[in-house]
Amino acid sequence: MLLIDLNNFARYPTLAVGLLAAILRDAGISVAVLSPLALGVSGPPREPRTLLWGEAEARLRYATAMSRKPLVTRARAALVARRNPLARNALRKLLAALDAKLARGCDAVLISTYLMYFDACREIASACAARGVPVLIGGSYFAQAEVANEWTRIPGVNGVVVGEVEPQVAEIVRALIDGEALEAFPGVCVPGGRVAGARPLLGLDALPFPDYGDFPWDRYPNRIVPMLTGRGCGWGVCTFCSDVTSTAGRSFRSRSPENVLDELELQARRHATELFAFTDLKLNSDAAVWTALLSRLRARVPSARWIGAVHVTGNRPDGVSLAELRAAKAAGMVRLTTGLESGSQRVLDLMRKGTELGTTRRFLDDAVSAGLSVRLTMIVGYPGERAADVARSASFVEEYAGKVERIMLNRFALVTGTRVHRDLERDHEAFPDLDSVRANHRMAVLDHAFAPADERGYRKQIYRLLAAVHGVNRRPIRESASPFDGVM
């Protein structure tokens, strides 16, 4: 088997690919991994410290994204395509490496991919088809039928994985190689077939620990191991969130604390590292796991340094009181992320975010007091947002500019399968802000125009917010968190 990693391949190994490698090897199947980074191809840029002209660039990017002028839209699309990490020469390098591996002999190819690499997947599938090698594609957002059906139309693709198929993946691979029907397996969509996702996987402790031995460790800026303690989100209600509708996000399930600690110890020893990035949507979803990290991680990996994301729900502490944040710092946590999303309580309620700004303020003050580097995510352009709401977001950022160290500001994306998408399908009149809606299921989004963006007062507050965010992202982060700078 050849596993091709088309994910965030520039900062640390891809967990899904490492897990597949471990499962297939346990089943007696020979595995090779092809990572573009090994060929000198870096992945998409991830939140670097902004440059002096970063604010002007952000304003330009926002203005072109919001423009309804066809010429501007086409020019922006062309520029985005050129900035794709696998455009032009990079894709040629990848295809040349693939051809060499196919020439040496390969029974099947599995591609784990972000949706931005559609064109690369089409080229890979074409190269494999020319040599009679079957191809299976997998990724988080194929759980949505509209997306899976679009991707199964790629010539040369035998199927798309639309669910958590780990217990059957070795059988699926053998069937793929032998030319047997894949539609018999829940979670595999074939060209022209119906989409029937596999059920969320229970008993996560039964899975092997990911095998990252095939990745180009010498090319990463730091030796960071990705970790996942559970699948899904303990909150799981936010209307905009695509992660809770993705393959592994449809319900919350957790590993046991002992299983997580065992892996941390093994990966630290195996890869001679102390750096870990927890990729959980909400690391404090399972109180037992969160508490174990705070109280027992240092005993298993004494010099561990780690980052993760937490959710602060309403007036409940959720395990992130000042005392617990200090314990997290003592246990090696150096940076935490939380989803602020908006400085307007009205917009947060529209999102069903479940957070209250007063509680969030106390949490941020406590996190900074505990000595942690703090990162926020924010969204603009959510349906119902007005200029006054953006002004409140700008005021919030200005208030915390000396405390928060990174902010990831995103334009609202209407992602296929999210609650807001399904609500829009049921009642378009309930979303008067959204017009010119066009489905782009290849990318799992519905492109749209946001009417308030045409208003001068709204744009004025957006530019104020962009300036505030730029001021934050221009600053250096704490030295303790510097190995994770540029890591989401």
Summary of the structure (lengths in Angstrom):
residues: 488
radius of gyration: 22.4
end to end distance: 29.7
largest distance: 62.8
contacts: 1612
relative contact order: 0.11
helix: 45%
strand: 16%
